[in-house]
Amino acid sequence: MTGTASASARRITDALLEECGRTYAAEAGIRLRDTPQPLYQLLVLSHLLSARIRASVAVAAARALFAHGMRTPRRMADATWQQRVDALGEGGYRRYDERTSTQLGEGAGLVLDVWKGDLRRLRAEADGDTEALRAGLRRVQGIGPAGADIFVREVQAVWPETGFWVGAKGLQGAERLGLPTSTGRLADMARDRDRAAFAAALVRAALDRETAETVREAALARS
């Protein structure tokens, strides 16, 4: 990367973080820490975000589930199917609400049975192997490759052994912004920054063309 191109990339990165440098966990009200409850909440959010539905709706649905007390796998499993459906509907998550309610109940049961309600046990099983972590996540009902990517992308804030993780959608955002589309080069740009927020911001640019245009205009104004 030339000096000029590097300066341009830095301006875009600065503008991107200023415009939308917030994780989806933060947007959903999750105070992410390496403790069982917020990690489970992130799993729920990753499940909801992975569906073909607007991210804002998925975040609102997660907030509604948590507001109704379904913040732990035990509380999620103990809720009735209808209670979960109603909370999802309250958040506007109506297209997949019935199937998702079933999956959330079954997934909570698996987390309780396999990891005793504590996803740090999955972290220990993976032992620093991100692919093993993603495979473990995909055991949970409703968590496919996209959901596993989302979880790893967000959890890197507290599980640094994942390395910098941006996922396919983040790379699309980088391309739209004119940034490098190499994970390694993006990792260099994320150094000394909030990696999870940077990755989430790239995803937001991929999902919303107007956001990307706003970032590019703000970056030009900095030159």
C-alpha positions as CSV (number, residue, x, y, z in Angstrom):
1,M,0.0,0.0,0.0
2,T,1.5,3.4,-1.0
3,G,1.8,6.2,1.5
4,T,-1.1,8.1,-0.2
5,A,-3.3,5.0,-0.3
6,S,-2.4,4.3,3.3
7,A,-3.4,7.8,4.4
8,S,-6.6,7.5,2.4
9,A,-7.4,4.2,4.2
10,R,-6.7,5.7,7.6
11,R,-9.1,8.6,6.8
12,I,-11.8,6.1,5.8
13,T,-11.2,4.0,8.8
14,D,-11.4,7.0,11.2
15,A,-14.6,8.2,9.5
16,L,-16.0,4.7,9.6
17,L,-15.4,4.3,13.3
18,E,-16.7,7.8,14.0
19,E,-19.9,7.1,12.0
20,C,-20.8,3.6,13.0
21,G,-18.0,2.2,15.3
22,R,-20.3,0.3,17.6
23,T,-20.8,-3.5,18.0
24,Y,-24.2,-5.0,17.5
25,A,-23.9,-6.4,21.1
26,A,-23.6,-2.8,22.4
27,E,-26.6,-1.8,20.2
28,A,-28.6,-4.6,21.8
29,G,-27.7,-3.5,25.3
30,I,-25.3,-6.3,26.0
31,R,-22.4,-5.3,28.2
32,L,-20.1,-7.9,26.8
33,R,-17.8,-9.6,29.3
34,D,-16.3,-13.0,29.7
35,T,-19.1,-14.2,31.9
36,P,-22.0,-16.6,31.2
37,Q,-25.0,-14.2,30.9
38,P,-23.6,-11.7,28.3
39,L,-22.0,-14.5,26.3
40,Y,-25.3,-16.3,26.1
41,Q,-27.1,-13.0,25.1
42,L,-24.5,-12.6,22.3
43,L,-25.4,-16.1,21.1
44,V,-29.1,-15.2,21.0
45,L,-28.3,-12.0,19.1
46,S,-26.1,-13.9,16.7
47,H,-28.9,-16.3,16.0
48,L,-31.4,-13.5,15.3
49,L,-28.9,-11.4,13.2
50,S,-28.2,-14.4,11.0
51,A,-31.7,-14.6,9.6
52,R,-32.7,-12.7,6.4
53,I,-34.1,-9.8,8.2
54,R,-33.0,-6.3,8.9
55,A,-30.3,-6.0,11.5
56,S,-32.3,-3.3,13.4
57,V,-35.2,-5.7,13.7
58,A,-32.9,-8.5,15.0
59,V,-31.5,-6.1,17.6
60,A,-34.9,-4.9,18.7
61,A,-36.1,-8.6,19.0
62,A,-33.0,-9.4,21.2
63,R,-33.8,-6.4,23.4
64,A,-37.4,-7.6,23.8
65,L,-36.4,-11.1,24.7
66,F,-33.9,-9.8,27.3
67,A,-36.5,-7.3,28.6
68,H,-38.9,-10.2,29.2
69,G,-36.2,-11.9,31.4
70,M,-34.8,-14.4,28.8
71,R,-31.2,-13.4,29.5
72,T,-29.9,-16.8,30.4
73,P,-30.3,-20.3,28.8
74,R,-32.3,-21.4,31.9
75,R,-34.7,-18.6,31.6
76,M,-35.0,-19.0,27.8
77,A,-35.6,-22.8,28.2
78,D,-38.2,-22.2,31.0
79,A,-40.1,-19.6,29.0
80,T,-43.1,-21.0,27.0
81,W,-43.0,-21.2,23.3
82,Q,-45.7,-18.5,23.1
83,Q,-43.8,-16.2,25.5
84,R,-40.8,-16.4,23.2
85,V,-43.0,-15.8,20.1
86,D,-44.7,-12.8,21.8
87,A,-41.3,-11.2,22.7
88,L,-40.0,-11.7,19.2
89,G,-43.1,-10.2,17.8
90,E,-42.8,-7.2,20.1
91,G,-39.4,-6.6,18.6
92,G,-40.9,-6.8,15.1
93,Y,-39.3,-10.2,14.4
94,R,-42.5,-11.7,12.9
95,R,-41.4,-13.4,9.7
96,Y,-39.5,-16.3,11.4
97,D,-40.9,-15.9,14.9
98,E,-42.5,-19.4,15.3
99,R,-39.5,-21.4,14.0
100,T,-37.1,-19.1,15.9
101,S,-39.0,-19.6,19.2
102,T,-38.6,-23.3,18.8
103,Q,-34.9,-23.0,18.0
104,L,-34.2,-20.7,20.9
105,G,-35.8,-23.1,23.3
106,E,-33.9,-26.1,21.9
107,G,-30.7,-24.2,21.7
108,A,-30.9,-23.1,25.3
109,G,-31.4,-26.7,26.3
110,L,-28.3,-27.7,24.4
111,V,-26.2,-25.0,26.0
112,L,-27.4,-26.2,29.4
113,D,-26.8,-29.9,28.6
114,V,-23.5,-29.6,26.9
115,W,-21.8,-26.6,28.5
116,K,-23.8,-26.3,31.8
117,G,-25.1,-22.9,30.6
118,D,-21.6,-21.4,30.4
119,L,-20.1,-20.8,26.9
120,R,-16.7,-20.4,28.5
121,R,-16.7,-24.2,28.5
122,L,-16.9,-24.1,24.7
123,R,-14.1,-21.6,24.7
124,A,-12.0,-24.0,26.7
125,E,-12.9,-26.9,24.4
126,A,-11.8,-24.9,21.3
127,D,-8.5,-24.1,23.0
128,G,-7.7,-21.1,20.8
129,D,-8.8,-22.9,17.5
130,T,-11.3,-20.5,15.9
131,E,-12.6,-23.2,13.5
132,A,-13.2,-25.5,16.5
133,L,-15.1,-22.7,18.2
134,R,-17.2,-22.1,15.1
135,A,-18.0,-25.8,14.8
136,G,-19.1,-25.9,18.4
137,L,-21.3,-22.9,17.9
138,R,-23.0,-24.6,14.9
139,R,-24.1,-27.4,17.3
140,V,-26.7,-24.9,18.7
141,Q,-30.0,-25.0,16.9
142,G,-30.4,-22.0,14.6
143,I,-26.7,-21.2,14.5
144,G,-25.3,-21.8,11.1
145,P,-22.1,-20.5,9.5
146,A,-23.4,-16.9,9.4
147,G,-24.5,-17.0,13.1
148,A,-21.1,-18.5,14.1
149,D,-19.3,-15.8,12.1
150,I,-21.3,-13.1,13.9
151,F,-20.6,-14.5,17.3
152,V,-16.9,-14.8,16.7
153,R,-16.8,-11.3,15.1
154,E,-18.3,-9.8,18.3
155,V,-16.7,-12.0,20.9
156,Q,-13.2,-11.1,19.8
157,A,-13.6,-8.1,22.1
158,V,-13.3,-10.5,25.1
159,W,-11.8,-13.6,23.5
160,P,-8.7,-12.2,21.8
161,E,-7.4,-15.7,20.8
162,T,-9.9,-15.6,17.9
163,G,-7.6,-13.2,16.2
164,F,-9.0,-10.4,14.1
165,W,-12.3,-11.7,12.7
166,V,-14.3,-9.7,10.1
167,G,-16.1,-12.4,8.1
168,A,-17.4,-12.4,4.6
169,K,-19.9,-9.6,5.2
170,G,-17.2,-7.4,6.7
171,L,-15.0,-7.9,3.7
172,Q,-17.8,-6.8,1.5
173,G,-18.0,-3.6,3.5
174,A,-14.3,-3.1,3.1
175,E,-14.6,-3.5,-0.7
176,R,-17.5,-1.0,-0.8
177,L,-15.4,1.5,1.1
178,G,-12.3,1.0,-1.0
179,L,-10.4,-0.5,1.8
180,P,-8.1,-3.6,1.5
181,T,-10.1,-6.8,1.3
182,S,-7.3,-8.9,2.9
183,T,-8.1,-9.9,6.5
184,G,-4.4,-9.5,7.3
185,R,-4.2,-6.0,6.0
186,L,-7.5,-5.0,7.7
187,A,-6.1,-6.5,10.9
188,D,-3.1,-4.1,10.6
189,M,-5.5,-1.2,10.3
190,A,-7.4,-2.4,13.3
191,R,-4.3,-2.4,15.5
192,D,-4.7,-0.1,18.5
193,R,-8.4,0.2,17.7
194,D,-11.5,-1.6,19.0
195,R,-11.3,-4.6,16.6
196,A,-14.9,-5.8,17.2
197,A,-16.3,-2.3,16.6
198,F,-14.2,-1.9,13.5
199,A,-15.4,-5.3,12.2
200,A,-19.1,-4.4,13.0
201,A,-18.7,-1.1,11.3
202,L,-17.5,-2.8,8.1
203,V,-20.6,-5.0,8.2
204,R,-22.8,-1.9,8.6
205,A,-21.2,-0.4,5.5
206,A,-21.9,-3.7,3.6
207,L,-25.5,-3.7,4.7
208,D,-26.3,0.0,4.0
209,R,-25.0,1.8,0.9
210,E,-26.0,5.2,2.4
211,T,-23.8,4.5,5.4
212,A,-20.9,3.7,3.2
213,E,-21.4,6.9,1.1
214,T,-21.6,9.0,4.3
215,V,-18.3,7.5,5.5
216,R,-16.6,8.1,2.1
217,E,-17.8,11.7,2.1
218,A,-16.6,12.3,5.7
219,A,-13.2,10.8,4.8
220,L,-12.9,13.1,1.8
221,A,-13.6,16.1,4.0
222,R,-10.7,15.1,6.2
223,S,-8.2,15.2,3.3
